[in-house]
Amino acid sequence: SYVKAVILEGPMASGNSAIMQRHSYLKYIPFMDYIFPYCAKFYYPNYCPSGKQAIKSLATVEDIPIVIIHARDDTILPYSGACALYAGLRM
């Protein structure tokens, strides 16, 4: 059998954005959003900052119903990631 629908609860567009949300105090330091994901490998050894990100996989999504649920005030994953995924799916 195949997938007939997908419900995404609190999806992330990329691991990098999730790491920066978790350590949001760093966003005020210039260029930290580019540097910190590479430094985060010490905390998350299996994470590959330059690896495949979720938002880059949208081209492989077939024509199925997708429901995206995400709280605007989520402190773990950024709401903007869900918005980015929605925009990418609409394209």
Secondary structure as GFF3:
##gff-version 3
##sequence-region A 1 91
A	DSSP	beta_strand	6	9	.	.	.	ID=ss1
A	DSSP	alpha_helix	15	22	.	.	.	ID=ss2
A	DSSP	three_ten_helix	24	28	.	.	.	ID=ss3
A	DSSP	alpha_helix	32	39	.	.	.	ID=ss4
A	DSSP	three_ten_helix	40	42	.	.	.	ID=ss5
A	DSSP	three_ten_helix	54	60	.	.	.	ID=ss6
A	DSSP	beta_strand	66	69	.	.	.	ID=ss7
A	DSSP	alpha_helix	79	90	.	.	.	ID=ss8
###
